[in-house]
């Protein structure tokens, strides 16, 4: 399909720079199977779902994966480089998208930390360039490994705010709290599973009281989620892989809910892509552990997911393609036009939508 089909005009003032407070006061647009639209708030969710449904959350935890550093050759400082870690490939190695990658070659050393006047100051974390790929991707072998590396990244790194927020303001202390779900526990994400940012302890308690179950899976969201689709046709676009896992226990619970007539409600596109990767052609969800680069566009037959809660996405993005596959392109174009006209807030800190699958003939 032509990527232009997924384009739309979004006024800059619709981009949210801060989340709603409290989190569950964000607006929620219900998009029905027939394309009917209804305006709600996130705290209405227990009344919009059914007893016996199960919400599936992504419990990945965002790490401060934005690093600034200085290239070192023969011990002498060189150009400044910026790295966004996106996939751990070994206890001491991460792949990263690097600003200024052309300044690096295999074997170069980089000192990461606070940079001023081309010098790395104070706390620092050193690494060697072990591999260079295309489009600015670099693999770093760090001097630390395992938990020691995690601690060092936490000291020198910054929360990698999405570019549409970072272009308008700097990261601050509030983002360390706001850009994290309340149930985040498995460290490794570069970006938050943003539909989950709307949940509060009170909302989770209300869902439980309404007879709606919850389950947790893990997909470590990578920086590739922010990359634009540069191809003219969806067939030419390739997704960056992300690491995830679904346990046997969770797979069994989800299959049991379906068997009893309940619905699997994915909280976010990350949970959806992981469960669709774990499901077979028969719709049965199986244990999963490893990378997935699943790319969902209109025409895809969903196997694992019955309902999707997600935020409002960028024009021409893989995520807008995914929701168009779920509810239909024309339905989503109409829903987004309604959201823009009525003041919904877009993207990571924005409002949410609740999508029912399109009816099929």
C-alpha positions as CSV (number, residue, x, y, z in Angstrom):
1,X,0.0,0.0,0.0
2,X,1.1,3.5,-0.7
3,X,2.4,5.3,2.5
4,X,0.6,8.5,1.4
5,X,-2.7,6.8,2.2
6,X,-1.8,7.1,5.9
7,X,-1.0,10.8,5.9
8,X,-3.1,13.5,7.6
9,X,-2.6,17.1,8.8
10,X,-2.0,17.5,12.5
11,X,-1.9,21.0,14.0
12,X,1.2,21.4,16.2
13,X,-1.0,22.5,19.1
14,X,-2.5,19.0,19.3
15,X,0.8,17.5,20.4
16,X,0.8,17.0,24.1
17,X,4.0,18.1,25.9
18,X,2.8,16.9,29.4
19,X,0.4,14.2,30.5
20,X,-3.0,14.6,31.9
21,X,-3.2,14.8,35.7
22,X,-4.4,12.6,37.2
23,X,-3.4,10.1,34.5
24,X,-6.8,8.5,34.1
25,X,-8.5,11.9,33.5
26,X,-7.2,11.8,29.9
27,X,-9.9,11.7,27.2
28,X,-10.8,8.4,25.6
29,X,-12.4,8.0,22.2
30,X,-14.4,4.8,21.7
31,X,-14.3,3.7,18.1
32,X,-17.0,1.0,17.4
33,X,-17.0,-1.8,15.0
34,X,-19.3,0.1,12.7
35,X,-17.1,3.2,13.0
36,X,-19.4,5.0,15.5
37,X,-17.6,7.4,17.8
38,X,-18.2,8.2,21.5
39,X,-16.3,10.5,23.7
40,X,-15.3,9.3,27.2
41,X,-12.5,9.6,29.7
42,X,-10.0,6.9,30.6
43,X,-11.6,6.4,34.0
44,X,-14.8,5.2,32.2
45,X,-12.9,2.1,31.0
46,X,-14.5,-0.4,33.5
47,X,-18.0,0.5,32.1
48,X,-16.8,0.2,28.5
49,X,-15.5,-3.4,28.9
50,X,-17.2,-6.5,30.1
51,X,-16.8,-8.8,33.1
52,X,-14.6,-11.7,31.9
53,X,-12.4,-9.6,29.6
54,X,-8.7,-9.4,30.3
55,X,-6.4,-6.4,29.9
56,X,-2.9,-7.2,28.7
57,X,-0.2,-4.7,29.8
58,X,3.4,-4.3,28.7
59,X,5.5,-4.2,31.9
60,X,8.7,-3.0,30.3
61,X,10.6,-0.2,32.1
62,X,12.1,2.7,30.3
63,X,15.9,3.2,30.9
64,X,17.8,6.4,30.5
65,X,19.0,5.3,27.1
66,X,20.0,8.7,25.7
67,X,23.7,9.1,25.9
68,X,26.0,11.9,25.0
69,X,29.7,11.3,24.5
70,X,33.0,12.2,22.9
71,X,35.0,10.1,20.4
72,X,38.5,9.2,21.6
73,X,41.4,8.4,19.3
74,X,44.8,7.8,20.8
75,X,43.4,9.2,24.0
76,X,42.5,12.5,22.4
77,X,38.9,13.8,22.5
78,X,37.2,14.3,19.1
79,X,33.7,15.0,17.9
80,X,30.7,14.8,20.1
81,X,28.3,11.9,19.3
82,X,24.8,11.2,20.6
83,X,23.6,7.6,21.0
84,X,20.1,6.2,21.7
85,X,20.4,2.6,22.9
86,X,17.7,0.5,21.3
87,X,18.5,-3.2,21.7
88,X,20.8,-5.1,24.2
89,X,22.6,-7.9,22.4
90,X,24.9,-9.2,25.2
91,X,25.5,-8.4,28.9
92,X,28.1,-5.7,27.8
93,X,26.8,-4.7,24.4
94,X,24.0,-2.5,23.1
95,X,23.0,-1.5,19.6
96,X,22.2,2.2,19.2
97,X,21.1,4.8,16.7
98,X,23.9,7.3,16.7
99,X,23.8,11.0,15.7
100,X,27.1,11.6,14.1
101,X,27.8,8.0,13.2
102,X,29.8,8.9,10.2
103,X,32.4,10.2,12.7
104,X,32.9,6.7,14.1
105,X,34.7,3.6,12.8
106,X,35.0,0.1,14.2
107,X,37.5,0.1,17.0
108,X,36.9,3.7,18.1
109,X,36.5,4.5,21.7
110,X,33.7,6.7,23.1
111,X,33.5,8.3,26.5
112,X,29.9,8.9,27.5
113,X,28.8,11.3,30.2
114,X,28.3,15.1,30.6
115,X,29.9,16.9,27.7
116,X,31.1,20.5,27.7
117,X,33.3,22.1,25.1
118,X,34.1,18.8,23.5
119,X,35.2,17.2,26.8
120,X,33.5,14.4,28.8
121,X,33.2,15.6,32.4
122,X,32.6,13.9,35.8
123,X,30.9,10.5,35.7
124,X,31.7,8.7,32.5
125,X,31.0,5.4,30.8
126,X,33.5,4.2,28.1
127,X,32.8,1.9,25.2
128,X,34.3,0.5,22.0
129,X,32.6,0.6,18.6
130,X,32.4,-3.1,17.8
131,X,30.2,-2.9,14.7
132,X,28.7,-0.3,12.3
133,X,25.5,-0.9,10.3
134,X,23.4,1.2,8.0
135,X,21.4,4.3,8.7
136,X,23.4,5.4,11.8
137,X,23.2,2.1,13.7
138,X,26.2,1.2,15.8
139,X,27.0,-1.5,18.3
140,X,28.9,-0.6,21.4
141,X,30.9,-2.9,23.7
142,X,31.0,-1.2,27.1
143,X,33.7,-1.5,29.7
144,X,31.0,-2.7,32.2
145,X,28.7,-5.6,32.0
146,X,25.4,-6.8,33.4
147,X,24.1,-5.0,36.5
148,X,27.2,-2.8,36.6
149,X,26.5,-1.6,33.1
150,X,22.8,-0.9,34.0
151,X,24.0,1.2,37.0
152,X,26.4,3.2,34.9
153,X,23.8,3.9,32.2
154,X,21.4,5.1,34.9
155,X,24.1,7.6,36.1
156,X,25.1,9.1,32.8
157,X,22.0,8.6,30.6
158,X,18.9,10.6,30.0
159,X,15.3,9.6,29.4
160,X,14.9,9.5,25.6
161,X,11.8,11.7,25.1
162,X,10.2,11.3,21.7
163,X,11.6,13.7,19.1
164,X,8.3,15.6,18.8
165,X,8.5,16.5,22.5
166,X,12.3,16.9,22.7
167,X,12.2,19.4,19.9
168,X,10.0,21.6,22.0
169,X,11.4,21.3,25.5
170,X,14.2,19.6,27.4
171,X,13.8,16.5,29.6
172,X,13.3,17.3,33.3
173,X,12.8,15.5,36.6
174,X,9.1,15.1,36.0
175,X,9.7,13.0,32.9
176,X,11.5,10.4,35.0
177,X,8.2,9.8,36.7
178,X,5.7,10.7,33.9
179,X,7.3,8.6,31.1
180,X,7.0,5.4,33.1
181,X,3.9,3.2,33.7
182,X,3.0,2.6,37.3
183,X,3.6,-1.1,36.9
184,X,6.9,-0.9,35.0
185,X,9.3,-3.5,36.3
186,X,11.4,-5.2,33.5
187,X,14.1,-2.8,32.5
188,X,15.1,-2.5,28.9
189,X,12.8,-0.1,27.0
190,X,13.9,3.0,25.2
191,X,10.4,4.3,24.8
192,X,7.3,3.9,27.1
193,X,4.3,1.7,26.1
194,X,2.3,4.9,26.2
195,X,-1.2,3.6,26.4
196,X,-0.3,2.3,29.8
197,X,0.7,5.7,31.1
198,X,-3.0,6.4,31.6
199,X,-3.5,3.8,34.4
200,X,-3.6,4.6,38.1
201,X,-4.0,2.4,41.2
202,X,-7.6,3.6,41.5
203,X,-8.4,2.6,37.9
204,X,-6.8,-0.8,38.3
205,X,-8.9,-1.4,41.4
206,X,-12.1,-0.3,39.6
207,X,-11.3,-2.8,36.8
208,X,-10.8,-5.6,39.2
209,X,-14.1,-4.8,41.0
210,X,-15.8,-4.9,37.6
211,X,-14.6,-8.4,37.0
212,X,-12.0,-7.5,34.4
213,X,-8.7,-9.4,34.7
214,X,-5.2,-8.1,34.1
215,X,-2.1,-9.8,32.7
216,X,1.5,-8.7,32.0
217,X,3.8,-9.4,29.1
218,X,7.1,-7.8,28.2
219,X,8.2,-6.1,25.0
220,X,11.3,-3.8,25.3
221,X,10.3,-0.9,23.0
222,X,13.1,0.2,20.9
223,X,14.0,3.6,19.4
224,X,12.9,2.3,16.0
225,X,9.4,3.1,17.1
226,X,10.3,6.8,16.4
227,X,11.8,6.3,13.0
228,X,9.8,7.7,10.1
229,X,8.7,5.5,7.2
230,X,10.9,6.6,4.4
231,X,9.6,4.2,1.8
232,X,6.9,5.1,-0.7
233,X,5.2,1.7,-0.3
234,X,4.6,-0.3,2.9
235,X,6.1,-3.4,1.2
236,X,9.5,-1.7,1.1
237,X,9.6,-0.8,4.9
238,X,11.5,-3.0,7.4
239,X,10.8,-2.9,11.1
240,X,13.6,-2.9,13.7
241,X,13.3,-6.0,15.9
242,X,12.4,-5.7,19.6
243,X,12.9,-8.3,22.3
244,X,9.8,-9.7,24.1
245,X,8.5,-12.6,26.1
246,X,5.2,-14.2,27.0
247,X,5.3,-16.9,29.7
248,X,3.5,-20.2,29.5
249,X,1.3,-19.1,32.5
250,X,0.2,-15.9,30.7
251,X,-0.4,-17.8,27.5
252,X,-2.6,-20.3,29.3
253,X,-4.6,-17.6,31.1
254,X,-5.3,-15.7,27.9
255,X,-6.4,-18.8,26.0
256,X,-8.7,-19.7,28.9
257,X,-10.3,-16.3,28.8
258,X,-11.0,-16.6,25.1
259,X,-12.4,-20.2,25.7
260,X,-14.9,-18.8,28.2
261,X,-16.1,-16.0,25.8
262,X,-14.0,-13.2,27.3
263,X,-12.1,-10.7,25.2
264,X,-8.3,-10.1,25.1
265,X,-7.9,-6.3,25.4
266,X,-4.4,-5.1,24.4
267,X,-3.2,-2.0,26.3
268,X,-1.1,-0.5,23.6
269,X,0.3,-1.5,20.2
270,X,3.4,-3.1,21.9
271,X,1.4,-5.7,23.7
272,X,-0.6,-6.3,20.6
273,X,2.4,-6.9,18.4
274,X,3.9,-9.2,20.9
275,X,0.8,-11.3,21.3
276,X,0.2,-11.4,17.6
277,X,3.8,-12.7,17.3
278,X,3.1,-15.4,19.9
279,X,-0.2,-16.6,18.3
280,X,-0.5,-19.3,15.7
281,X,-2.8,-19.4,12.7
282,X,-5.3,-21.2,15.0
283,X,-5.5,-18.2,17.3
284,X,-3.9,-20.0,20.2
285,X,-1.3,-18.0,22.1
286,X,1.9,-19.8,22.9
287,X,5.0,-19.0,25.0
288,X,7.3,-16.6,23.2
289,X,10.8,-15.4,23.9
290,X,13.0,-13.5,21.5
291,X,12.9,-10.8,18.8
292,X,9.9,-9.7,16.8
293,X,9.8,-7.4,13.8
294,X,6.2,-7.9,12.9
295,X,4.8,-5.2,10.7
296,X,1.0,-4.9,10.6
297,X,-0.8,-3.2,7.8
298,X,-4.4,-3.3,6.4
299,X,-5.2,-6.8,5.2
300,X,-3.6,-8.4,8.2
301,X,-5.8,-11.0,10.0
302,X,-5.6,-10.5,13.7
303,X,-5.3,-13.8,15.7
304,X,-4.8,-12.9,19.4
305,X,-6.5,-9.5,20.0
306,X,-10.1,-8.6,20.3
307,X,-10.0,-5.0,21.5
308,X,-7.2,-2.4,21.5
309,X,-6.5,0.6,23.7
310,X,-3.9,3.0,22.3
311,X,-2.9,6.6,22.0
312,X,-3.2,8.8,18.9
313,X,-0.3,8.2,16.5
314,X,1.9,10.1,14.0
315,X,0.9,10.6,10.3
316,X,2.5,8.0,8.0
317,X,3.7,6.0,10.9
318,X,3.7,2.2,11.3
319,X,1.4,2.6,14.3
320,X,-1.2,4.5,12.3
321,X,-1.0,1.7,9.8
322,X,-1.6,-0.9,12.6
323,X,-4.7,0.8,13.9
324,X,-6.0,1.2,10.4
325,X,-5.5,-2.6,9.9
326,X,-7.5,-3.2,13.1
327,X,-10.5,-0.8,12.6
328,X,-10.2,0.1,8.9
329,X,-8.4,3.0,7.2
330,X,-11.5,5.1,6.5
331,X,-12.8,4.6,10.1
332,X,-9.5,5.7,11.5
333,X,-9.2,8.7,9.2
334,X,-12.7,9.8,10.4
335,X,-11.8,9.1,14.0
336,X,-8.6,11.1,13.8
337,X,-10.4,14.0,12.1
338,X,-13.0,14.0,15.0
339,X,-10.2,13.9,17.5
340,X,-8.4,16.9,15.9
341,X,-11.6,18.9,15.6
342,X,-12.7,18.3,19.2
343,X,-9.3,18.9,20.9
344,X,-7.9,15.5,21.7
345,X,-4.2,15.6,22.6
346,X,-1.9,13.4,20.5
347,X,1.2,11.2,20.9
348,X,3.0,9.8,23.9
349,X,1.6,12.2,26.6
350,X,-1.7,12.6,24.8
351,X,-5.2,11.1,25.0
352,X,-6.3,7.5,24.2
353,X,-8.7,5.6,22.0
354,X,-10.5,2.3,22.5
355,X,-10.8,0.4,19.2
356,X,-13.2,-2.4,18.5
357,X,-12.2,-4.5,15.4
358,X,-13.9,-3.6,12.1
359,X,-16.7,-5.9,11.0
360,X,-15.8,-8.3,8.3
361,X,-18.3,-9.4,5.6
